[in-house]
Amino acid sequence: MKTNLITRAGWHKLDEELKHLWKVERPAVTQSVSEAAALGDRSENAEYIYGKKRLREIDRRVRFLMKRLEALKIVDYDPRQDGKVFFGAWVELENEDGDIVRYRIVGTDEIDTRNNHITINSPMARALIGKQVDDEVQVQTPSGLKEWYINKIQYTPFD
């Protein structure tokens, strides 16, 4: 199930990608395809064939981004959220072994495992929503049931 929620920063990132593809990359590729086409035989012209393929990829992504940006609902931080885990929160968790992890709960369009951004639809995020500092959270994982304790909740990145 794909949620239509997104943080304001995530929405701007997708919007910037759309603008870059449409105003920078597409015109450059179109120009190179035109130049390659002017050289003659297109059937054996690798630059022309690759350029046309890249144009199709760009157009497909532009169509997707235009539709997706219209469907998304931006969720902004609200001071009433302080102290509880909601969409957009950064959460620091600790298990019984003392292992500490930090996650940010975001929409499906913003998942970034390198930066510990997890989707609101993940089992971990579902277990965390509405919880407070010092609450215990149990999450069913492929390797079994895991218990975590909430150390910190904030709506700005951890230092």
N, CA, C and O atoms as a DFTB+ gen file, in Angstrom:
636 C
 N C O
     1  1       0.846      -1.173       0.000
     2  2       0.000       0.000       0.000
     3  2       0.897       1.243       0.000
     4  3       1.800       1.363       0.828
     5  1       0.647       2.139      -0.908
     6  2       1.463       3.337      -1.033
     7  2       0.709       4.521      -0.442
     8  3      -0.376       4.873      -0.903
     9  1       1.295       5.130       0.582
    10  2       0.657       6.294       1.181
    11  2       0.994       7.533       0.369
    12  3       2.011       7.585      -0.322
    13  1       0.138       8.513       0.462
    14  2       0.356       9.758      -0.262
    15  2       0.886      10.854       0.645
    16  3       0.734      12.037       0.342
    17  1       1.503      10.475       1.749
    18  2       2.066      11.458       2.670
    19  2       3.535      11.701       2.324
    20  3       4.250      10.798       1.889
    21  1       3.963      12.951       2.531
    22  2       5.349      13.311       2.268
    23  2       5.704      14.521       3.124
    24  3       4.847      15.353       3.424
    25  1       6.966      14.615       3.513
    26  2       7.415      15.806       4.235
    27  2       7.610      16.933       3.220
    28  3       7.749      16.681       2.023
    29  1       7.620      18.152       3.696
    30  2       7.809      19.294       2.791
    31  2       9.156      19.188       2.070
    32  3       9.239      19.458       0.872
    33  1      10.216      18.794       2.796
    34  2      11.540      18.650       2.185
    35  2      11.522      17.566       1.102
    36  3      12.141      17.729       0.051
    37  1      10.820      16.474       1.355
    38  2      10.718      15.407       0.367
    39  2       9.983      15.857      -0.881
    40  3      10.369      15.504      -1.995
    41  1       8.921      16.638      -0.698
    42  2       8.160      17.152      -1.836
    43  2       9.030      18.071      -2.683
    44  3       9.008      17.999      -3.911
    45  1       9.797      18.937      -2.019
    46  2      10.670      19.862      -2.752
    47  2      11.755      19.102      -3.515
    48  3      12.141      19.504      -4.613
    49  1      12.240      18.015      -2.942
    50  2      13.261      17.216      -3.620
    51  2      12.706      16.611      -4.914
    52  3      13.372      16.636      -5.950
    53  1      11.485      16.065      -4.851
    54  2      10.858      15.516      -6.051
    55  2      10.576      16.613      -7.071
    56  3      10.762      16.415      -8.272
    57  1      10.128      17.763      -6.594
    58  2       9.834      18.892      -7.478
    59  2      11.109      19.377      -8.171
    60  3      11.084      19.696      -9.360
    61  1      12.216      19.431      -7.441
    62  2      13.490      19.833      -8.043
    63  2      13.940      18.821      -9.094
    64  3      14.466      19.203     -10.140
    65  1      13.737      17.535      -8.822
    66  2      14.082      16.510      -9.810
    67  2      13.272      16.717     -11.080
    68  3      13.815      16.646     -12.182
    69  1      11.974      16.974     -10.932
    70  2      11.109      17.210     -12.089
    71  2      11.599      18.413     -12.890
    72  3      11.721      18.339     -14.113
    73  1      11.877      19.514     -12.208
    74  2      12.352      20.719     -12.899
    75  2      13.675      20.470     -13.609
    76  3      13.869      20.923     -14.737
    77  1      14.584      19.754     -12.957
    78  2      15.888      19.455     -13.569
    79  2      15.711      18.602     -14.831
    80  3      16.301      18.886     -15.873
    81  1      14.891      17.558     -14.720
    82  2      14.669      16.701     -15.885
    83  2      14.058      17.488     -17.038
    84  3      14.483      17.346     -18.185
    85  1      13.069      18.309     -16.738
    86  2      12.311      19.006     -17.781
    87  2      13.078      20.185     -18.371
    88  3      13.033      20.406     -19.581
    89  1      13.777      20.939     -17.536
    90  2      14.399      22.181     -18.009
    91  2      15.884      22.053     -18.348
    92  3      16.419      22.880     -19.087
    93  1      16.550      21.038     -17.824
    94  2      17.987      20.911     -18.057
    95  2      18.306      19.654     -18.867
    96  3      18.853      19.738     -19.966
    97  1      17.963      18.504     -18.321
    98  2      18.390      17.257     -18.947
    99  2      17.681      16.971     -20.267
   100  3      18.325      16.595     -21.247
   101  1      16.363      17.145     -20.300
   102  2      15.621      16.843     -21.525
   103  2      16.060      17.719     -22.704
   104  3      16.285      17.191     -23.794
   105  1      16.191      19.044     -22.522
   106  2      16.662      19.860     -23.654
   107  2      18.062      19.458     -24.141
   108  3      18.331      19.479     -25.342
   109  1      18.950      19.093     -23.207
   110  2      20.302      18.683     -23.600
   111  2      20.274      17.390     -24.405
   112  3      20.962      17.267     -25.418
   113  1      19.473      16.423     -23.948
   114  2      19.382      15.146     -24.666
   115  2      18.700      15.351     -26.014
   116  3      19.106      14.747     -27.007
   117  1      17.678      16.187     -26.064
   118  2      16.986      16.479     -27.322
   119  2      17.959      17.083     -28.333
   120  3      17.941      16.726     -29.511
   121  1      18.799      17.987     -27.873
   122  2      19.801      18.618     -28.744
   123  2      20.784      17.581     -29.278
   124  3      21.112      17.585     -30.465
   125  1      21.257      16.688     -28.397
   126  2      22.222      15.678     -28.853
   127  2      21.585      14.685     -29.825
   128  3      22.251      14.206     -30.743
   129  1      20.294      14.372     -29.630
   130  2      19.589      13.482     -30.555
   131  2      19.448      14.167     -31.916
   132  3      19.628      13.528     -32.953
   133  1      19.134      15.438     -31.914
   134  2      19.001      16.192     -33.173
   135  2      20.323      16.216     -33.925
   136  3      20.354      16.039     -35.143
   137  1      21.401      16.434     -33.208
   138  2      22.725      16.451     -33.838
   139  2      23.089      15.075     -34.385
   140  3      23.649      14.964     -35.476
   141  1      22.769      14.028     -33.627
   142  2      23.058      12.664     -34.084
   143  2      22.209      12.307     -35.296
   144  3      22.686      11.620     -36.199
   145  1      20.970      12.758     -35.332
   146  2      20.076      12.467     -36.460
   147  2      20.576      13.151     -37.730
   148  3      20.397      12.632     -38.832
   149  1      21.191      14.297     -37.575
   150  2      21.694      15.038     -38.729
   151  2      22.878      14.341     -39.395
   152  3      23.227      14.659     -40.532
   153  1      23.487      13.407     -38.700
   154  2      24.643      12.711     -39.251
   155  2      24.280      11.657     -40.285
   156  3      25.156      11.146     -40.983
   157  1      23.007      11.327     -40.391
   158  2      22.622      10.372     -41.430
   159  2      21.974       9.133     -40.876
   160  3      21.033       9.216     -40.087
   161  1      22.478       7.964     -41.290
   162  2      21.886       6.666     -40.981
   163  2      21.645       6.493     -39.486
   164  3      22.586       6.382     -38.700
   165  1      20.376       6.472     -39.110
   166  2      20.021       6.390     -37.688
   167  2      20.040       4.957     -37.161
   168  3      20.158       4.755     -35.952
   169  1      19.929       3.986     -38.013
   170  2      19.835       2.591     -37.570
   171  2      21.130       2.103     -36.917
   172  3      21.095       1.220     -36.060
   173  1      22.267       2.668     -37.316
   174  2      23.546       2.242     -36.752
   175  2      24.212       3.351     -35.945
   176  3      25.394       3.258     -35.614
   177  1      23.468       4.377     -35.636
   178  2      24.009       5.527     -34.911
   179  2      23.747       5.336     -33.415
   180  3      22.632       5.558     -32.942
   181  1      24.775       4.925     -32.681
   182  2      24.626       4.619     -31.250
   183  2      24.196       5.848     -30.455
   184  3      23.385       5.741     -29.535
   185  1      24.734       7.012     -30.806
   186  2      24.363       8.233     -30.091
   187  2      22.874       8.529     -30.251
   188  3      22.199       8.913     -29.295
   189  1      22.378       8.346     -31.457
   190  2      20.961       8.584     -31.730
   191  2      20.090       7.573     -30.981
   192  3      19.100       7.949     -30.353
   193  1      20.454       6.304     -31.047
   194  2      19.666       5.241     -30.400
   195  2      19.659       5.420     -28.886
   196  3      18.607       5.327     -28.252
   197  1      20.833       5.677     -28.304
   198  2      20.904       5.893     -26.861
   199  2      20.132       7.150     -26.459
   200  3      19.423       7.154     -25.453
   201  1      20.271       8.205     -27.243
   202  2      19.574       9.460     -26.949
   203  2      18.064       9.291     -26.948
   204  3      17.380       9.796     -26.059
   205  1      17.544       8.581     -27.942
   206  2      16.092       8.333     -28.003
   207  2      15.636       7.499     -26.797
   208  3      14.572       7.744     -26.229
   209  1      16.445       6.524     -26.421
   210  2      16.114       5.699     -25.251
   211  2      16.100       6.567     -23.994
   212  3      15.190       6.458     -23.172
   213  1      17.104       7.423     -23.847
   214  2      17.174       8.304     -22.674
   215  2      15.998       9.277     -22.649
   216  3      15.471       9.578     -21.577
   217  1      15.582       9.771     -23.810
   218  2      14.411      10.655     -23.867
   219  2      13.152       9.941     -23.376
   220  3      12.339      10.527     -22.661
   221  1      12.997       8.684     -23.760
   222  2      11.837       7.912     -23.288
   223  2      11.883       7.746     -21.769
   224  3      10.858       7.859     -21.097
   225  1      13.085       7.476     -21.226
   226  2      13.231       7.341     -19.773
   227  2      12.894       8.653     -19.064
   228  3      12.190       8.657     -18.054
   229  1      13.394       9.748     -19.591
   230  2      13.118      11.064     -18.996
   231  2      11.624      11.359     -19.041
   232  3      11.040      11.782     -18.043
   233  1      11.009      11.134     -20.196
   234  2       9.575      11.414     -20.338
   235  2       8.736      10.558     -19.399
   236  3       7.750      11.032     -18.835
   237  1       9.126       9.304     -19.232
   238  2       8.404       8.408     -18.322
   239  2       8.508       8.924     -16.882
   240  3       7.513       8.961     -16.158
   241  1       9.710       9.317     -16.477
   242  2       9.916       9.829     -15.118
   243  2       9.199      11.167     -14.915
   244  3       8.645      11.409     -13.843
   245  1       9.203      12.023     -15.914
   246  2       8.497      13.311     -15.828
   247  2       7.001      13.075     -15.644
   248  3       6.376      13.708     -14.793
   249  1       6.422      12.174     -16.430
   250  2       4.986      11.868     -16.287
   251  2       4.681      11.335     -14.888
   252  3       3.703      11.738     -14.259
   253  1       5.535      10.418     -14.408
   254  2       5.336       9.866     -13.071
   255  2       5.399      10.966     -12.013
   256  3       4.523      11.051     -11.152
   257  1       6.430      11.805     -12.073
   258  2       6.600      12.856     -11.066
   259  2       5.446      13.856     -11.090
   260  3       4.988      14.295     -10.036
   261  1       4.977      14.216     -12.272
   262  2       3.865      15.167     -12.363
   263  2       2.611      14.597     -11.692
   264  3       1.941      15.291     -10.928
   265  1       2.305      13.344     -11.978
   266  2       1.131      12.714     -11.365
   267  2       1.323      12.527      -9.866
   268  3       0.406      12.764      -9.080
   269  1       2.505      12.106      -9.482
   270  2       2.773      11.822      -8.065
   271  2       2.748      13.095      -7.227
   272  3       2.182      13.099      -6.134
   273  1       3.347      14.167      -7.715
   274  2       3.360      15.425      -6.965
   275  2       1.948      15.962      -6.745
   276  3       1.664      16.559      -5.707
   277  1       1.064      15.750      -7.719
   278  2      -0.339      16.173      -7.563
   279  2      -1.049      15.354      -6.488
   280  3      -1.911      15.871      -5.778
   281  1      -0.687      14.078      -6.369
   282  2      -1.389      13.177      -5.444
   283  2      -0.873      13.268      -4.006
   284  3      -1.576      12.889      -3.070
   285  1       0.342      13.766      -3.831
   286  2       0.953      13.780      -2.506
   287  2       0.353      14.834      -1.588
   288  3      -0.059      15.906      -2.032
   289  1       0.310      14.512      -0.304
   290  2      -0.161      15.440       0.722
   291  2       1.021      15.750       1.631
   292  3       1.575      14.860       2.277
   293  1       1.400      17.025       1.671
   294  2       2.523      17.448       2.495
   295  2       2.089      17.487       3.953
   296  3       1.062      18.075       4.293
   297  1       2.887      16.850       4.812
   298  2       2.620      16.852       6.249
   299  2       3.704      17.693       6.911
   300  3       4.880      17.329       6.906
   301  1       3.296      18.805       7.473
   302  2       4.225      19.694       8.162
   303  2       4.232      19.392       9.655
   304  3       3.278      18.841      10.204
   305  1       5.315      19.763      10.283
   306  2       5.459      19.624      11.732
   307  2       4.442      20.513      12.436
   308  3       4.185      21.639      12.009
   309  1       3.875      20.003      13.506
   310  2       2.942      20.752      14.345
   311  2       3.462      20.673      15.778
   312  3       3.744      19.574      16.256
   313  1       3.598      21.802      16.481
   314  2       4.130      21.776      17.851
   315  2       3.366      20.842      18.790
   316  3       3.917      20.392      19.794
   317  1       2.125      20.551      18.478
   318  2       1.351      19.628      19.326
   319  2       1.873      18.198      19.247
   320  3       1.484      17.352      20.051
   321  1       2.749      17.922      18.283
   322  2       3.321      16.590      18.138
   323  2       4.452      16.334      19.120
   324  3       4.818      15.181      19.350
   325  1       5.010      17.383      19.701
   326  2       6.159      17.224      20.590
   327  2       5.893      16.167      21.658
   328  3       4.829      16.134      22.275
   329  1       6.880      15.314      21.855
   330  2       6.782      14.295      22.887
   331  2       6.207      12.981      22.402
   332  3       6.262      11.985      23.124
   333  1       5.654      12.949      21.194
   334  2       5.099      11.714      20.640
   335  2       5.633      11.496      19.236
   336  3       6.051      12.433      18.556
   337  1       5.609      10.241      18.819
   338  2       6.100       9.878      17.495
   339  2       4.962       9.994      16.492
   340  3       3.924       9.345      16.622
   341  1       5.182      10.834      15.492
   342  2       4.254      10.964      14.378
   343  2       5.048      11.040      13.084
   344  3       6.277      10.962      13.100
   345  1       4.364      11.189      11.985
   346  2       4.997      11.286      10.673
   347  2       6.036      12.412      10.673
   348  3       5.757      13.518      11.134
   349  1       7.224      12.127      10.158
   350  2       8.293      13.115      10.076
   351  2       9.231      13.129      11.272
   352  3      10.230      13.847      11.262
   353  1       8.927      12.351      12.299
   354  2       9.736      12.361      13.524
   355  2      11.047      11.604      13.339
   356  3      11.124      10.627      12.594
   357  1      12.067      12.078      14.032
   358  2      13.321      11.355      14.205
   359  2      13.218      10.656      15.548
   360  3      12.884      11.286      16.552
   361  1      13.501       9.368      15.579
   362  2      13.356       8.568      16.795
   363  2      14.645       7.808      17.064
   364  3      15.205       7.167      16.175
   365  1      15.108       7.894      18.319
   366  2      16.276       7.119      18.738
   367  2      15.779       5.967      19.592
   368  3      15.054       6.168      20.567
   369  1      16.177       4.751      19.216
   370  2      15.734       3.533      19.900
   371  2      16.943       2.784      20.448
   372  3      18.050       2.871      19.916
   373  1      16.694       2.042      21.533
   374  2      17.746       1.222      22.120
   375  2      17.151      -0.140      22.486
   376  3      16.033      -0.228      22.994
   377  1      17.917      -1.193      22.220
   378  2      17.441      -2.525      22.608
   379  2      18.105      -2.957      23.911
   380  3      18.901      -2.210      24.480
   381  1      17.783      -4.155      24.382
   382  2      18.313      -4.642      25.661
   383  2      19.832      -4.819      25.639
   384  3      20.479      -4.772      26.686
   385  1      20.399      -5.020      24.455
   386  2      21.845      -5.189      24.325
   387  2      22.585      -3.856      24.304
   388  3      23.815      -3.827      24.273
   389  1      21.849      -2.770      24.320
   390  2      22.468      -1.445      24.283
   391  2      22.717      -0.912      22.885
   392  3      23.324       0.146      22.718
   393  1      22.244      -1.650      21.865
   394  2      22.387      -1.175      20.486
   395  2      21.438       0.003      20.270
   396  3      20.264      -0.057      20.635
   397  1      21.958       1.064      19.679
   398  2      21.157       2.264      19.437
   399  2      20.995       2.462      17.936
   400  3      21.961       2.390      17.177
   401  1      19.754       2.712      17.521
   402  2      19.453       3.029      16.114
   403  2      18.614       4.298      16.080
   404  3      17.909       4.629      17.033
   405  1      18.709       4.988      14.969
   406  2      17.926       6.206      14.774
   407  2      17.206       6.109      13.442
   408  3      17.803       5.734      12.433
   409  1      15.930       6.444      13.439
   410  2      15.127       6.402      12.231
   411  2      14.327       7.684      12.084
   412  3      14.008       8.358      13.064
   413  1      14.011       8.003      10.843
   414  2      13.052       9.071      10.569
   415  2      11.892       8.430       9.831
   416  3      12.094       7.654       8.897
   417  1      10.689       8.750      10.245
   418  2       9.487       8.185       9.633
   419  2       9.025       9.112       8.519
   420  3       8.677      10.268       8.761
   421  1       9.027       8.590       7.293
   422  2       8.706       9.386       6.109
   423  2       7.752       8.619       5.196
   424  3       7.386       7.479       5.481
   425  1       7.359       9.253       4.106
   426  2       6.492       8.615       3.120
   427  2       7.270       7.674       2.214
   428  3       8.500       7.647       2.240
   429  1       6.551       6.910       1.420
   430  2       7.188       5.913       0.559
   431  2       8.091       6.535      -0.501
   432  3       9.015       5.878      -0.980
   433  1       7.844       7.779      -0.872
   434  2       8.665       8.438      -1.889
   435  2       9.987       8.949      -1.328
   436  3      10.847       9.393      -2.088
   437  1      10.161       8.892      -0.012
   438  2      11.347       9.453       0.630
   439  2      12.253       8.398       1.261
   440  3      13.241       8.750       1.906
   441  1      11.944       7.133       1.092
   442  2      12.745       6.083       1.720
   443  2      14.206       6.246       1.321
   444  3      14.531       6.385       0.141
   445  1      15.073       6.228       2.316
   446  2      16.511       6.367       2.093
   447  2      17.202       5.598       3.214
   448  3      17.419       6.136       4.299
   449  1      17.540       4.358       2.953
   450  2      18.113       3.513       4.001
   451  2      19.484       3.998       4.457
   452  3      19.873       3.757       5.600
   453  1      20.228       4.682       3.576
   454  2      21.535       5.213       3.985
   455  2      21.386       6.275       5.068
   456  3      22.256       6.408       5.929
   457  1      20.297       7.028       5.033
   458  2      20.055       8.072       6.027
   459  2      19.030       7.651       7.081
   460  3      18.517       8.488       7.824
   461  1      18.734       6.355       7.142
   462  2      17.801       5.787       8.116
   463  2      16.398       6.369       8.018
   464  3      15.732       6.552       9.037
   465  1      15.942       6.662       6.804
   466  2      14.566       7.084       6.583
   467  2      13.747       5.830       6.289
   468  3      14.019       5.110       5.327
   469  1      12.741       5.577       7.129
   470  2      11.890       4.403       6.936
   471  2      10.477       4.859       6.595
   472  3      10.047       5.939       7.000
   473  1       9.777       4.045       5.864
   474  2       8.428       4.387       5.439
   475  2       7.430       4.248       6.583
   476  3       7.582       3.402       7.465
   477  1       6.425       5.084       6.548
   478  2       5.341       5.053       7.523
   479  2       4.646       3.693       7.509
   480  3       4.004       3.314       8.489
   481  1       4.769       2.959       6.405
   482  2       4.107       1.661       6.268
   483  2       4.919       0.503       6.844
   484  3       4.420      -0.620       6.911
   485  1       6.150       0.754       7.257
   486  2       6.993      -0.323       7.770
   487  2       6.491      -0.771       9.146
   488  3       5.874       0.011       9.869
   489  1       6.758      -2.031       9.504
   490  2       6.339      -2.520      10.815
   491  2       6.921      -1.688      11.967
   492  3       6.245      -1.452      12.968
   493  1       8.167      -1.251      11.822
   494  2       8.793      -0.437      12.868
   495  2       8.047       0.889      13.041
   496  3       7.723       1.279      14.163
   497  1       7.780       1.573      11.944
   498  2       7.084       2.863      12.022
   499  2       5.677       2.688      12.581
   500  3       5.232       3.491      13.401
   501  1       4.983       1.659      12.151
   502  2       3.619       1.403      12.654
   503  2       3.632       1.194      14.168
   504  3       2.737       1.654      14.876
   505  1       4.652       0.498      14.651
   506  2       4.750       0.245      16.092
   507  2       5.094       1.521      16.862
   508  3       4.709       1.665      18.022
   509  1       5.814       2.442      16.226
   510  2       6.265       3.656      16.904
   511  2       5.213       4.769      16.963
   512  3       5.216       5.568      17.899
   513  1       4.323       4.829      15.981
   514  2       3.365       5.937      15.894
   515  2       2.568       6.066      17.194
   516  3       1.989       5.099      17.688
   517  1       2.556       7.286      17.729
   518  2       1.800       7.605      18.937
   519  2       2.529       7.322      20.241
   520  3       2.029       7.656      21.315
   521  1       3.699       6.713      20.160
   522  2       4.451       6.375      21.378
   523  2       5.224       7.581      21.894
   524  3       5.402       8.575      21.191
   525  1       5.690       7.467      23.171
   526  2       6.429       8.543      23.825
   527  2       7.793       8.034      24.283
   528  3       8.078       6.838      24.223
   529  1       8.627       8.961      24.741
   530  2       9.937       8.597      25.279
   531  2       9.732       7.636      26.448
   532  3       8.803       7.794      27.240
   533  1      10.602       6.649      26.545
   534  2      10.599       5.589      27.558
   535  2       9.552       4.505      27.317
   536  3       9.460       3.562      28.103
   537  1       8.758       4.616      26.246
   538  2       7.826       3.533      25.910
   539  2       8.604       2.367      25.317
   540  3       9.656       2.547      24.703
   541  1       8.070       1.180      25.511
   542  2       8.654      -0.022      24.939
   543  2       7.865      -0.374      23.688
   544  3       6.636      -0.303      23.678
   545  1       8.579      -0.755      22.633
   546  2       7.952      -1.084      21.364
   547  2       8.378      -2.476      20.961
   548  3       9.566      -2.797      20.990
   549  1       7.421      -3.305      20.587
   550  2       7.731      -4.644      20.088
   551  2       7.428      -4.678      18.600
   552  3       6.350      -4.282      18.158
   553  1       8.407      -5.164      17.835
   554  2       8.283      -5.201      16.389
   555  2       8.558      -6.612      15.897
   556  3       9.585      -7.207      16.223
   557  1       7.637      -7.136      15.116
   558  2       7.813      -8.456      14.527
   559  2       8.708      -8.315      13.298
   560  3       8.367      -7.593      12.361
   561  1       9.851      -8.999      13.299
   562  2      10.787      -8.963      12.180
   563  2      10.935     -10.378      11.625
   564  3      10.496     -11.339      12.256
   565  1      11.551     -10.513      10.451
   566  2      11.764     -11.861       9.913
   567  2      12.566     -12.758      10.858
   568  3      12.422     -13.980      10.822
   569  1      13.412     -12.157      11.706
   570  2      14.207     -12.960      12.633
   571  2      13.548     -13.101      14.003
   572  3      14.169     -13.587      14.948
   573  1      12.296     -12.676      14.107
   574  2      11.577     -12.826      15.366
   575  2      11.159     -11.501      15.971
   576  3      11.375     -10.438      15.390
   577  1      10.556     -11.582      17.149
   578  2      10.063     -10.404      17.843
   579  2      11.230      -9.646      18.477
   580  3      12.053     -10.233      19.179
   581  1      11.293      -8.335      18.222
   582  2      12.354      -7.486      18.769
   583  2      11.724      -6.428      19.669
   584  3      10.644      -5.913      19.379
   585  1      12.413      -6.113      20.765
   586  2      11.947      -5.082      21.684
   587  2      12.887      -3.893      21.638
   588  3      14.107      -4.055      21.648
   589  1      12.314      -2.697      21.589
   590  2      13.074      -1.461      21.559
   591  2      12.495      -0.491      22.575
   592  3      11.301      -0.528      22.872
   593  1      13.341       0.370      23.102
   594  2      12.916       1.416      24.028
   595  2      13.172       2.761      23.360
   596  3      14.223       2.965      22.753
   597  1      12.235       3.659      23.469
   598  2      12.376       4.969      22.836
   599  2      13.175       5.887      23.750
   600  3      12.754       6.181      24.869
   601  1      14.341       6.342      23.264
   602  2      15.202       7.248      24.022
   603  2      14.900       8.708      23.737
   604  3      14.823       9.525      24.655
   605  1      14.728       9.035      22.453
   606  2      14.529      10.426      22.040
   607  2      13.529      10.496      20.901
   608  3      13.416       9.585      20.081
   609  1      12.807      11.609      20.879
   610  2      11.912      11.921      19.763
   611  2      12.122      13.393      19.449
   612  3      12.028      14.247      20.330
   613  1      12.404      13.680      18.200
   614  2      12.493      15.083      17.814
   615  2      12.104      15.225      16.344
   616  3      12.084      14.254      15.589
   617  1      11.802      16.441      15.969
   618  2      11.345      16.714      14.610
   619  2      12.367      17.488      13.801
   620  3      12.043      18.074      12.768
   621  1      13.617      17.487      14.283
   622  2      14.757      17.987      13.539
   623  2      15.801      16.874      13.568
   624  3      15.782      16.041      14.474
   625  1      16.713      16.843      12.592
   626  2      17.715      15.770      12.569
   627  2      18.555      15.758      13.849
   628  3      18.811      16.800      14.453
   629  1      18.976      14.555      14.244
   630  2      19.870      14.421      15.390
   631  2      21.220      15.020      15.046
   632  3      21.650      14.982      13.893
   633  1      21.888      15.572      16.050
   634  2      23.221      16.160      15.818
   635  2      24.268      15.085      15.717
   636  3      25.446      15.387      15.524
